[in-house]
Amino acid sequence: MTTAARIAFLALLAPMTGWAQKIDVSNYSITCNTLVGTATSHPPLVIGGTASPRTTTARASIAGCTVTGPSPVTIVSGKLTGKVTAATNECVTLFEPLDGTLTIKWTADPSTPILQQSTTMQITDVTFGGFGAPWGTSYGEFSLGVAGVTGAFTGGDNGAQSTNVTITNQDIGQILTECGSPHGLETLYLGLGTMTLK
């Protein structure tokens, strides 16, 4: 086949990549079990903190996703970004009201393109706890309260049954050490997590 013929053949094939119809995933559900990222607070978290308001900027990469819906969909990854605000920069708390949104931009496999390419979650609060690792160390663990989900993966009920759990890379001892230091704890590093939107 001549070079000109090859170019003509490839040109004919090129439009085929756009033939796959985009799938409406607005009422689908998704669970992702890989999450790595950061949550950075300004001002930093300190023990006995009273500075108001505190803004936390979240960034995370998401993967390991399984989609539930009428048609098969493969999600390769997601990028989470957003900001939430709290009343103070207190470090030691089990529950805290929050206000803000987090958005996930999804990358689907080209064979299953999606119509809604992002999800926005309305965040209401955060609950803190500890995660006991098998080697005997406790790490920070938190779950965000989600009031609603719009865009992709609402589960058909605006995300009313959505859940999430995230575990920090820092152990609780390190978190408290940084919170008790003069500069405070600016960034929580997130190393494990699961999120279900439904």
C-alpha positions in Angstrom: 0.0 0.0 0.0 1.4 3.4 -1.0 1.9 6.2 1.6 -1.0 8.1 0.0 -3.3 5.1 0.2 -2.4 4.6 3.9 -3.2 8.2 4.7 -6.5 8.0 2.8 -7.4 4.7 4.7 -6.5 6.3 8.1 -8.6 9.3 7.2 -11.6 7.1 6.6 -11.1 5.4 10.0 -10.7 8.6 12.0 -14.4 9.5 12.2 -15.2 6.0 13.6 -13.7 7.0 17.0 -16.6 9.5 17.4 -19.3 7.0 16.5 -19.8 5.7 20.0 -22.9 7.3 21.5 -22.3 9.0 24.8 -24.0 7.3 27.7 -26.2 9.2 30.1 -24.8 8.3 33.5 -26.8 10.9 35.5 -28.8 8.2 37.3 -26.0 5.6 37.5 -24.0 4.8 40.6 -20.2 4.5 41.0 -17.9 3.2 43.7 -14.1 4.0 43.6 -11.7 2.3 46.0 -8.4 4.2 45.1 -7.9 7.7 46.4 -4.7 9.7 46.8 -4.5 13.4 47.5 -4.2 16.3 49.9 -6.4 18.5 52.1 -4.7 21.8 52.8 -6.0 24.2 55.5 -5.6 27.9 55.7 -5.0 28.9 58.4 -3.3 25.6 59.5 -4.9 23.4 62.1 -3.8 23.9 65.7 -4.8 22.6 69.1 -7.3 25.1 70.6 -7.6 26.9 67.3 -10.1 29.7 67.1 -9.2 31.4 63.8 -12.3 31.9 61.6 -13.1 31.0 59.0 -10.8 28.1 57.9 -10.7 27.1 54.2 -9.6 23.7 53.2 -8.6 23.0 49.6 -8.9 19.4 48.5 -7.2 17.7 45.5 -7.2 14.0 44.8 -6.8 11.4 42.1 -9.5 8.7 42.0 -9.4 5.3 40.4 -10.4 1.7 40.9 -14.0 2.5 39.9 -17.0 0.2 39.3 -20.1 1.7 37.7 -23.6 0.4 38.2 -26.3 1.2 35.6 -28.3 -0.2 32.6 -25.3 0.0 30.2 -21.6 -1.0 30.8 -19.4 2.0 31.6 -15.7 2.0 32.3 -14.2 4.9 34.2 -10.5 5.1 34.0 -9.9 7.8 36.6 -11.2 11.0 38.2 -9.8 14.3 39.4 -11.3 15.7 42.6 -11.0 19.4 43.4 -12.8 21.9 45.6 -12.9 24.0 48.7 -14.9 23.8 52.0 -15.0 26.2 54.9 -15.2 25.6 58.6 -15.9 27.8 61.6 -12.4 27.5 63.2 -9.0 25.9 62.7 -9.4 23.6 65.7 -7.4 20.4 65.2 -9.0 18.1 67.8 -12.6 17.5 67.0 -14.8 14.5 66.2 -17.4 16.4 64.2 -17.4 19.7 62.4 -20.0 21.5 60.1 -18.6 22.4 56.7 -19.9 24.4 53.7 -18.7 24.0 50.2 -18.5 21.8 47.1 -16.2 19.2 45.7 -16.1 18.4 42.0 -14.9 15.2 40.3 -14.0 15.3 36.6 -14.2 11.9 35.1 -12.2 10.2 32.4 -14.1 7.4 30.7 -12.7 4.7 28.5 -13.1 5.8 24.8 -15.2 2.7 24.2 -17.8 4.0 26.7 -17.9 7.8 26.5 -20.2 9.5 29.1 -22.5 12.4 28.6 -22.1 13.9 32.1 -18.3 14.2 32.5 -18.3 15.6 36.1 -20.0 15.2 39.5 -20.5 18.0 42.0 -21.0 17.1 45.7 -22.5 19.5 48.3 -20.6 19.0 51.5 -22.2 19.7 54.9 -19.9 18.3 57.6 -17.0 16.0 58.4 -16.8 13.3 61.0 -13.3 12.3 62.3 -12.1 9.0 63.8 -9.2 6.7 63.8 -8.2 3.8 61.5 -6.3 0.9 63.2 -3.7 -0.6 60.8 -2.8 -4.3 61.1 0.7 -3.3 62.3 -0.8 -1.6 65.4 -0.6 2.1 64.3 -3.7 4.4 64.2 -4.2 6.8 61.3 -6.6 9.6 60.8 -9.9 8.7 59.3 -12.7 11.0 58.2 -16.0 10.9 56.3 -17.7 13.9 54.6 -21.4 14.5 54.8 -22.9 14.8 51.4 -26.2 16.8 51.1 -26.6 16.3 47.3 -25.0 15.2 44.1 -25.5 16.7 40.7 -24.1 15.8 37.2 -22.9 12.2 36.8 -23.7 9.4 39.1 -26.5 10.8 41.2 -28.0 7.3 41.7 -31.4 8.7 40.6 -32.0 10.3 44.1 -29.6 13.2 43.9 -26.9 11.2 45.7 -28.9 10.7 48.9 -27.2 7.4 49.7 -23.6 8.5 48.9 -20.9 7.5 51.3 -17.1 8.0 51.6 -14.2 7.2 54.0 -10.7 8.6 53.7 -7.6 7.6 55.6 -4.6 9.9 56.1 -1.0 9.0 55.4 0.0 10.6 58.7 -0.6 8.6 61.8 -2.6 10.2 64.7 0.6 10.8 66.7 2.1 12.8 63.8 -1.1 14.7 63.3 -1.2 15.8 66.9 2.5 16.6 66.9 2.1 19.0 63.9 -1.1 20.5 65.4 0.7 21.2 68.6 3.7 22.8 66.8 4.0 26.6 66.4 3.3 26.4 62.6 0.4 24.0 63.0 -0.8 21.3 60.6 -1.3 22.7 57.1 -1.7 19.6 54.9 -3.3 16.2 55.5 -2.0 13.7 53.0 -4.6 11.2 51.9 -3.5 7.7 51.0 -6.5 5.4 51.2 -10.1 5.9 50.5 -13.4 4.7 49.2 -16.3 6.7 47.7 -19.7 5.7 46.5 -22.0 8.0 44.7 -25.6 6.7 44.5 
